[in-house]
Amino acid sequence: MGNRGMEDLIPLINKLQDAFSCIGQSCNLDLPQIAVVGGQSAGKSSVLENFVGRDFLPRGSGIVTRRPLVLQLVNNQAEYAEFLHCKGRKFVDFDEVRLEIEAETDRITGSNKGISAVPINLRVYSPNVLNLTLIDLPGMTKVAVGDQPIDIEHQIRDMLMQFITKESCLILAVTPANQDLANSDALKISKEVDPQGLRTIGVITKLDLMDEGTDARDILENKLLPLRRGYIGVVNRSQKDIDGRKDIKAALGAERKFFLSHPGYRHIADRMGTPHLQKTLNQQLTNHIRDTLPGLRSKLQSQLLSLEKEVEEYKNFKPDDPTRKTKALLQMVQQFGVDFEKRIEGSGDQVDTVELSGGARINRIFHERFPFELVKMEFDEKELRREISYAIKNIHGVRTGLFTPDLAFEAIVKKQIIKLKEPCLKCVDLVLSELTSLVKKCTEKLGSYPRLREETERIVTTYVRERDIKTKDQVLLLIDIELSYINTNHEDFIGFANAQQRTTVTAAINNKKRVMPNQVVIRRGWLTINISIMKGGSKDYWFVLTAESLSWYKDEEEKEKKYMLPLDNLKLRDVEKGFMSTKHTFAIFNTESRNVYKDLRQIELACDTQEDVDSWKASFLRAGVYPEKDQVDSEDTGPAESFSMDPQLERQVETIRNLVDSYIGIVNKSIRDLMPKTIMHLMINSAKDFIHSELLAYLYSCGDQGSLMEESADQAQRRDEMLRMYHALKEALVIIGDISTTTVSAPVPPPVDDTWRTKEPSPPPQARPAPAAVPPPSRPPAARVPTAAPPPSSPQNPAFGAPLIPSRPGPPPVNTYSVADPVANVPLIPSRPARVPPALPPGIPRSSPSH
């Protein structure tokens, strides 16, 4: 190959394969290799055994090769085999090799003819082999036999594709000669991944089994289905020879005799047979490795750089060093506090783009879920009017009151304020749930130390739950403070005088008319309208909610409007999620039992998540569309009760109803403002302070620091794998570097550049003196001394800038110069008339040397 160091390339790749097989993965590197593919009983195993000269592969009916076998052949004086999973054990008996392959196959795949892509690495040392690495893959099959899986064909095909789709893999396509080449499974799958045939080497087996009078000459001469790397024919042992334990050396002799004696193959016998195939594969694999080596080196370097930062902390790692444990504990606790605060306050680092998390979910509870819960508790119109009526009558007693009593107003207001406790406590519970899940997410980074993670989660969660109790006490205290004094002098309170004059205003409040500008857009987004299949099925539309209407369009460009629904008399209703549905649904309906859309009494709107449903409900509340309970109460403001009241009582009820509505609005506004502040102060900020200032002390008090900072088995395994991967990459780069340096030899001298001689204008034949090899004997030696340093080249005299004529192989010229001549051994440039040395008198020609 012109470079002896290139012979080490195949052992180099063997070392790389071993380095990465030891760590259980290939490091995503496509190492150059040869994959043997073909149908079952195509003769793949026999070809490999002929290479080794030994029977060592499992045999039998059906699928025998069920795991890839990485076969590394190494030229060596001694003959033995080694498995990578049996390090240090040398197999001299090749029958034991076969049994070990079968046992190792069953260990991974079981005995039910299943297959696995985990390779078996076998290295065979022998004086009869050339350096070669092949991968024996399961034979392709069409029909599952016996207890084979039904999809065995697809399983094998997927496994083959894992290897042969890589550009660094040469494909040895084995096809029996007694099968039509156009139906070859091996060539078909090779053509899929290598349509140009650049990586495919064809092997034709069973040439001796062809029908009499036929041969594979056109195939072997690369005429029928040409491949860039051609075809090589081999003759393997028959099943009878194998059963009779026929020696492989004798079989190779018979193969050689077959090609020499067959009239169709005699002229190409030197390019046929197992020895030539082995030599060709050795050469082609070596060339292939040489071509892929630069890319392999750059890929190794990039992977090493990507691992450098992760491995840095593991290089001098001492698991039992107490200093390391203390440092790690401090770093972990500090990082936990930073992560917790970032998730609460928000950060640009590692933003979750899939769902809301941390502080964003808590913000949604404060400003969407909690106001919605307040509205659901607020409007109970029928019950409220009845309570006001009873309160007025009970306060007057036996007398008929002439004035609206203050006590009735206070009694009703206090009862309404007490109802706020439930949504407020529910809000605290929702925030507690979010904080608990947030703590769990933040402790995921402590997974390297299971005990530390467990204790941190327990301590912080316990503290948050303690703060939850105090927060609820404070919330109840807020409600009690509101109950303790009814401030009728509040600037936003309408007062008795205004309440009596607010008939029209009261009607507006009862009907919840919207006071927002018509064109203000409250929300935009995609929703699904659930309609039965008979009426067209469910469709997605782009919805736009304003203060006056709900419109939907074909898409977000809002050019093609499908429908516009006024919000008057609309209410919200919860809908159970369908059995097969994955979406969350709510409904809009008309309180006057009119059709909402086409012939539908209600339209069901669906969202992907419950968070979206809650957000849309909060938006509808802003637009004045309230939950169903409000509609029921408003409708059921029964005429019976109204008619049972006298006009004076009815006016008093209406006045107090307006006063209550005004004051409860003030309380709600105050509660909506104070609840987030209370929860933030007593729960969230307090938890952050605890983590930063006290968590470490609580961890130290838990017990032994050594057990607290004990690594998990998974982390230790990950660290070991990372370090093995790092060292394997470094070793691979060293191996490649050694090959690169040892294979660099002195370059072959370039061809002699004597074009300058043809460019020189040649003198006339009669003026050209005969070439002289020695000076005239009469000339003194000093006369030639100036010729030793020719003048520099110039445009007028270009010849002196020409390179010296290198010596050519052949017998050395006879030296006839005298010893006294000091320049006799200097090779002379043939003289030309135009360039006479200045020391010679002009016109004196040089005479020919006398021999």
Residue pairs with C-beta under 8 A, 6 or more apart in sequence:
1 7
1 283
1 286
1 287
3 743
3 745
4 743
4 745
5 739
5 742
5 743
5 744
5 745
6 286
6 290
6 743
7 131
7 286
8 739
8 742
8 743
9 286
9 289
9 290
9 293
9 739
10 131
10 132
10 133
10 282
10 285
10 286
10 289
11 74
11 131
12 289
12 735
12 736
12 739
13 31
13 32
13 33
13 133
13 289
14 72
14 74
14 123
14 133
15 731
15 732
15 735
16 29
16 31
16 732
16 735
17 31
17 33
17 70
17 72
17 121
17 133
18 84
18 121
19 728
19 731
19 732
20 26
20 27
20 29
20 31
20 728
20 732
21 70
21 84
21 119
21 121
22 84
22 724
22 728
23 721
23 724
23 725
23 728
24 721
25 725
27 303
27 725
27 728
27 729
28 303
29 296
29 299
29 300
29 303
30 166
30 167
30 168
30 169
30 292
30 296
31 168
31 296
32 168
32 169
32 170
32 285
32 288
32 289
32 292
32 296
33 70
33 133
33 134
33 135
33 163
33 168
33 169
33 170
33 285
34 132
34 133
34 134
34 135
34 169
34 170
34 171
34 172
34 201
34 281
34 285
35 134
35 135
35 137
35 160
35 163
35 164
35 169
35 170
35 171
35 172
36 44
36 47
36 48
36 134
36 135
36 136
36 137
36 172
36 174
37 44
37 137
37 140
37 160
37 164
37 171
37 172
37 173
37 174
37 185
37 186
37 189
37 190
38 44
38 139
38 140
38 173
38 174
38 175
38 185
38 186
39 139
39 140
39 141
39 175
39 176
39 179
39 184
39 185
39 186
40 62
40 63
40 139
40 140
40 141
41 139
41 176
42 139
42 174
42 175
42 176
42 186
42 205
43 174
43 176
43 205
43 206
43 234
43 236
44 65
44 136
44 139
44 174
45 57
45 59
45 64
45 65
45 136
46 205
46 236
46 237
46 242
47 174
47 203
47 205
47 234
47 236
47 274
47 277
48 57
48 71
48 134
48 136
49 55
49 56
49 57
49 248
50 234
50 236
50 248
50 251
50 252
50 274
51 73
51 129
51 132
51 134
51 274
51 278
52 73
52 94
52 124
52 126
52 128
52 129
53 126
53 128
53 129
53 248
53 249
53 252
54 94
54 124
54 126
54 248
55 94
55 95
55 98
55 242
55 245
55 248
56 81
56 94
56 95
56 97
56 98
56 101
56 124
57 64
57 65
57 69
57 98
57 101
57 136
58 64
58 65
58 98
58 101
58 102
58 105
59 242
62 113
62 145
62 146
62 148
63 113
63 115
63 138
63 139
63 141
63 145
63 148
63 152
63 156
65 136
65 137
65 138
65 139
66 105
66 109
66 113
66 114
66 115
66 116
66 138
67 104
67 105
67 108
67 109
67 115
67 116
67 117
67 118
67 119
67 120
67 138
68 117
68 118
68 119
68 120
68 135
68 136
68 137
68 138
68 159
68 163
69 101
69 119
69 120
69 122
69 135
69 136
70 119
70 120
70 121
70 122
70 133
70 134
70 135
71 122
71 124
71 133
71 134
71 135
71 136
72 121
72 122
72 123
72 124
72 132
72 133
73 123
73 124
73 126
73 129
73 130
73 131
73 132
73 133
73 134
74 123
74 124
74 125
74 126
74 129
74 131
75 125
75 126
75 127
75 129
75 130
75 131
76 125
76 126
76 127
77 127
78 125
79 92
79 125
79 126
79 127
79 128
80 90
80 91
80 92
80 124
80 125
81 90
81 91
81 92
81 94
81 97
81 122
81 123
81 124
81 125
82 89
82 90
82 91
82 122
82 123
82 125
83 89
83 91
83 100
83 104
83 120
83 121
83 122
83 123
84 121
84 122
84 123
85 104
85 120
85 121
86 100
91 97
91 100
97 122
101 120
101 122
104 120
105 120
108 116
108 118
109 115
109 116
112 147
113 146
113 147
113 148
113 149
113 152
114 149
115 138
115 152
115 155
115 156
115 159
117 159
117 162
119 135
129 278
130 278
130 279
130 282
131 282
131 286
132 278
132 281
132 282
132 285
133 285
134 172
134 281
135 163
137 159
137 160
137 163
138 156
138 159
138 160
139 156
140 153
140 156
140 157
140 160
140 185
140 186
140 189
141 152
141 153
141 156
142 153
143 153
144 150
144 151
144 152
144 153
149 155
157 189
160 189
161 189
161 193
163 169
164 171
164 189
164 190
164 193
164 194
165 193
167 199
168 288
168 292
168 296
169 199
170 199
170 200
170 201
170 284
170 285
170 288
171 186
171 190
171 193
171 194
171 199
171 200
171 201
172 201
172 203
172 281
173 184
173 186
173 187
173 190
173 200
173 201
173 202
173 203
174 186
174 203
174 205
175 181
175 184
175 186
175 187
175 202
175 203
175 204
175 205
176 204
176 205
176 206
176 209
177 204
177 205
177 206
177 207
177 209
177 210
177 216
177 219
177 233
178 206
178 209
178 210
178 211
181 187
181 219
181 224
181 225
182 225
187 200
187 202
187 225
190 197
190 199
190 200
191 197
191 200
194 200
196 228
197 226
197 227
197 228
197 229
198 228
198 229
199 229
200 227
200 228
200 229
201 227
201 229
201 230
201 232
201 280
201 281
201 284
202 219
202 227
202 229
202 230
202 231
202 232
203 231
203 232
203 233
203 234
203 277
204 216
204 219
204 220
204 231
204 232
204 233
204 234
205 233
205 234
205 235
205 236
206 235
206 236
207 215
207 216
207 233
207 234
207 235
207 258
207 265
208 235
208 258
210 216
215 262
215 264
215 265
216 233
216 264
217 264
217 265
218 224
219 225
219 231
220 231
220 232
220 233
220 265
220 268
220 272
221 268
222 230
222 231
229 284
232 271
232 272
232 273
232 276
232 277
232 280
233 259
233 265
233 272
233 273
234 255
234 272
234 273
234 274
234 277
235 251
235 254
235 255
235 258
235 259
235 273
236 251
237 246
237 248
237 251
241 251
252 273
252 274
252 275
255 273
255 274
256 269
256 273
258 265
259 265
259 266
259 268
259 269
259 272
259 273
260 266
260 269
265 272
270 276
293 736
293 739
293 740
296 736
297 733
297 736
297 740
300 729
300 732
300 733
300 736
301 733
303 729
304 726
304 729
304 730
304 733
307 722
307 725
307 726
307 729
308 726
310 722
311 722
311 723
311 726
314 719
314 722
314 723
315 723
317 324
317 719
318 324
319 711
319 716
320 706
322 705
322 706
325 705
325 706
325 709
326 705
328 449
328 709
329 452
329 696
329 699
329 705
329 708
329 709
330 696
332 445
332 446
332 449
332 452
333 456
333 691
333 695
333 696
333 699
335 445
336 442
336 443
336 445
336 446
336 456
336 691
336 695
337 688
337 691
337 692
337 695
339 442
339 445
340 438
340 439
340 442
340 687
340 688
340 691
341 688
342 349
343 357
343 358
343 359
343 438
343 441
343 442
344 358
344 359
344 362
344 438
344 684
344 688
345 359
346 358
346 359
346 360
355 609
355 611
356 364
356 611
357 438
357 441
358 434
358 438
361 434
361 611
362 431
362 434
362 435
362 684
364 611
364 614
364 615
365 427
365 430
365 431
365 434
366 427
366 675
366 676
366 679
367 618
367 676
368 614
368 615
368 617
368 618
369 427
369 430
369 614
369 618
370 423
370 424
370 427
370 672
370 675
371 618
371 621
371 672
372 614
372 617
372 618
372 621
373 423
373 426
373 427
374 420
374 423
374 668
374 671
374 672
375 621
375 626
375 627
376 423
376 627
376 629
377 419
377 420
377 422
377 423
378 416
378 664
378 668
379 626
379 629
379 630
379 633
379 634
380 629
380 633
381 510
381 630
381 633
381 634
381 637
382 633
382 636
382 637
382 638
382 641
383 633
384 412
384 416
384 657
384 660
385 637
385 641
385 653
385 657
386 641
387 412
387 415
388 408
388 412
388 653
388 656
388 657
388 660
389 641
389 645
389 649
389 653
391 405
391 407
391 408
391 411
391 412
391 656
392 401
392 404
392 405
392 408
392 649
392 652
392 653
392 656
393 649
395 401
395 405
395 407
395 408
396 405
401 652
404 496
404 652
404 655
404 656
408 652
408 656
409 486
409 656
409 659
409 660
409 663
410 486
412 656
412 660
413 486
413 659
413 660
413 663
413 664
414 483
414 486
416 660
416 664
416 667
417 479
417 482
417 483
417 664
417 667
418 479
418 483
420 479
420 667
420 668
420 671
421 475
421 476
421 479
424 475
424 478
424 479
424 671
424 675
425 472
425 475
425 476
427 675
427 679
428 468
428 471
428 472
428 475
428 679
428 683
429 468
431 679
431 683
431 684
432 464
432 465
432 468
432 683
435 464
435 683
435 684
435 687
436 461
436 464
439 457
439 460
439 461
439 464
440 457
443 453
443 456
443 457
444 453
446 452
446 453
446 456
447 453
447 712
447 714
447 715
448 711
448 712
448 715
449 708
449 709
449 710
449 711
449 712
449 715
450 710
450 712
451 707
451 708
451 709
451 710
452 699
452 708
452 709
455 699
455 702
455 708
456 695
456 699
459 695
459 698
459 699
459 702
460 687
460 690
460 691
460 695
463 687
463 690
464 683
464 687
467 682
467 683
467 686
467 687
468 683
470 682
471 678
471 679
471 682
471 683
474 678
474 682
475 675
475 678
478 671
478 674
478 675
478 678
482 667
482 670
482 671
486 663
487 493
488 495
488 663
490 663
490 666
492 662
492 665
492 666
492 669
493 659
493 662
493 663
493 666
494 502
494 658
494 659
494 662
495 659
496 655
496 659
499 655
499 656
499 658
499 659
499 662
500 651
500 655
502 658
503 654
505 658
506 654
506 657
506 658
506 661
509 658
509 661
510 634
511 634
512 624
512 626
512 630
513 624
514 547
514 548
514 567
514 623
514 624
516 522
516 547
516 622
516 623
516 624
517 547
518 546
518 547
518 548
519 546
519 547
520 546
520 547
521 544
521 545
521 546
522 545
522 546
522 547
522 619
522 622
522 623
523 543
523 544
523 545
523 615
523 616
523 619
524 542
524 543
524 544
524 545
524 556
525 542
525 543
525 612
525 616
526 540
526 541
526 542
526 543
526 556
527 540
527 541
527 543
527 552
527 605
527 606
527 607
527 616
528 538
528 539
528 540
528 541
528 583
528 605
528 606
528 607
529 538
529 539
529 541
529 552
529 597
529 603
529 604
529 605
529 606
530 538
530 585
530 603
530 604
530 605
530 606
531 537
531 538
531 539
531 600
535 598
538 606
541 552
541 553
541 554
541 562
542 552
542 553
542 554
542 555
542 556
542 558
543 550
543 551
543 552
543 553
543 605
544 550
544 551
544 552
544 553
544 558
545 619
545 620
545 623
546 623
547 567
547 623
547 624
548 566
548 567
549 564
549 565
549 566
549 567
550 564
550 565
550 567
550 570
550 588
551 561
551 563
551 564
551 565
552 561
552 562
552 563
553 559
553 560
553 561
553 562
554 560
554 562
563 597
565 588
565 596
565 597
567 623
567 624
567 625
569 590
569 591
569 592
569 594
570 588
570 589
570 590
570 591
570 596
570 625
571 588
571 589
571 590
571 591
571 625
571 626
571 627
571 628
571 630
571 631
572 586
572 587
572 588
572 617
572 620
572 625
572 626
572 627
572 628
573 586
573 587
573 588
573 589
573 602
573 627
573 628
574 586
574 587
574 628
575 585
575 586
575 587
575 604
576 585
577 583
577 584
577 585
578 585
581 606
582 608
583 606
583 607
583 608
584 606
584 607
584 608
584 609
584 610
584 612
584 613
585 604
585 605
585 606
585 607
585 613
586 604
586 605
586 613
586 616
586 617
587 602
587 603
587 604
587 605
588 596
588 602
588 603
588 605
588 620
588 625
589 596
589 601
589 602
589 628
590 596
590 601
590 602
591 631
591 634
591 635
593 601
594 601
595 601
596 602
596 603
597 603
605 616
607 613
607 616
617 627
620 626
642 650
645 653
699 708
702 708
711 719
749 806
752 805
752 806
753 803
754 805
756 798
756 799
756 802
756 803
757 802
760 798
760 799
760 832
762 768
763 832
763 833
763 834
767 833
768 833
769 831
769 833
769 845
769 846
770 848
771 830
771 831
771 848
772 828
772 831
772 846
772 847
772 848
772 849
773 813
773 816
773 828
773 848
773 849
774 816
774 817
774 824
774 849
775 784
775 821
775 846
776 846
776 847
777 850
781 820
781 821
781 822
781 823
782 839
783 839
783 840
784 823
784 837
784 839
785 823
785 839
786 837
786 838
786 839
787 823
787 837
787 839
788 823
788 826
790 800
790 829
791 797
791 800
792 800
792 801
793 799
793 800
793 801
793 802
794 800
797 835
799 832
799 835
800 835
805 827
805 829
814 851
815 824
815 825
816 849
816 850
816 851
817 824
817 825
818 824
831 846
836 842
